[in-house]
């Protein structure tokens, strides 16, 4: 959503009329702090997600699960070859 200069001016004018010149700076500060907190939280969530989905961990899990599966496959493959 891109706002042009005219849309921003209209929003500021409406805010000025609704809240008055004394409350407007206070509202701007609170909005800025809220946005910063939201960005910090989003960054933390993103970092946690990246840690949880680390490729190395998946490779290790695949290797751990792959060994027993390979051992299980060998007798089955040998049976199939003997039938042929």
Secondary structure, DSSP 8 states (H G I E B T S, - for coil): ----HHHHHHHHHHHHHHHHHHHHHHHHHHHHHHHHHHHHHHHHHHHHHHHHT-HHHHHHHHHHHHHHHHHHHHHHHHHHHHH-
